[in-house]
Amino acid sequence: MPFTTADHPLKRGALAKRFGCNIETIRYYETIALLDEPGRTASGHRVYAPKDQARLGFILRARELGFSVRSCAACSVCRIRTHIRAARCSRSPSVTWLTWQGRSPT
């Protein structure tokens, strides 16, 4: 199933419906810190920004492919570290990729 994010924040129920998962699944991923704490409306409802929606899509797709929750957590950590390294690197993306792979760019 393709997981497409909305261009605006979604409440938990709308997010669950859009991604075809249970509300409790989203709550569980928050509890174990696979998903960050979402923002809230003035009335206290949780709202998920597009970046949160993309992260949920990543987790759900990984689970569909047979990855364990623990593996998803490890992949998320690697993904974050890679983004941090890439943001700090002023070189081209291909050089960053080679560096991340442990290979010399020259």
N, C-alpha and C positions, 0 to 999 in steps of 0.2 A: 504494500500500500504506500503510495507517495504521501509524504508529510509536507504539506505546504503551509507556510506561516502566513498569518494575516499581517497587514501593514499597520495594524493598530493593536493595542493591548486587548487581551481577552480575559474574561472571568473564567474560573476553573471549570464550570459546567460547559461553557462554550468551547473551551480548549479540549476537554475530554471528548465532546461530540465531534469536533473537527478532526481530531487525531484517532478517533475510534477506540479510545481506551476508557477505563473506569476512572471515576473521580478518585477513588481510593488508591489507585496506582500512582496518580500524580501526588497525592498526599504522602504516600510511602516514599517516593523518590525525594520529596522535600525532607522528610524525617531522617533519611539516611544521608542527606546532603549531596545527592546526585544532582538535584536542582537547587539553585539558590533561593533564598527567601524572596518571594515575589513582592512587588509593590502592593499598596492597598489604596482603595478608594476612600473618600471621606467617610463613607458609611462602614468601612472596615472590610469590604470584599477584596479578596486577593485578585490581582490583575497581573497577567503575564505578558511582558513586553515581547516583541518579535525575537529578540535574542534568546529569551527563555523558551519560546515556542520552538526555535531551531534546536536548542539543546535537548528538549523533550523528544523532538523528532529523531535526533541522533541516537538517543538512548533506546527509544522504541524500535528503531530499525536494527540496532545492534542486537537487541533481544530477539527480534524476528530471525536474525541470522544465527542465533544459537549462543551468543555471548552471555556469560553469567553477569549478574549484577556487579560482582566484584571486578570482572573484566571491564565492564562499562565504566566503573569508577576509575580504573587504571587508565583507560583510554581517554577519559575526560581530563585527567591530570596531565597526561602527555600532550593532549591538544592545547591545554592552557600554557604549558611550558613552551611549546613550539611557537605559539602566538607571541609570547613574551620575547623569546629569542628573535623572532622575525621582526618584531617592532623595534627592538634595540639595534638591529642590523641595518646599516645603511646601504648594504650591497644589494645586488640584484636578487630576485627570488630564486633563481637557479643556483646561485652560489650559496644562499641560505639553505636550500634543500640539500645540497651536497654536504654542507657543514653539518646539518642535522643528521644526515646519514653516516657521519663519521669519515667522510672522504675528503680529500684535499681538492679544492676548487681549481687548482693549477695543474 
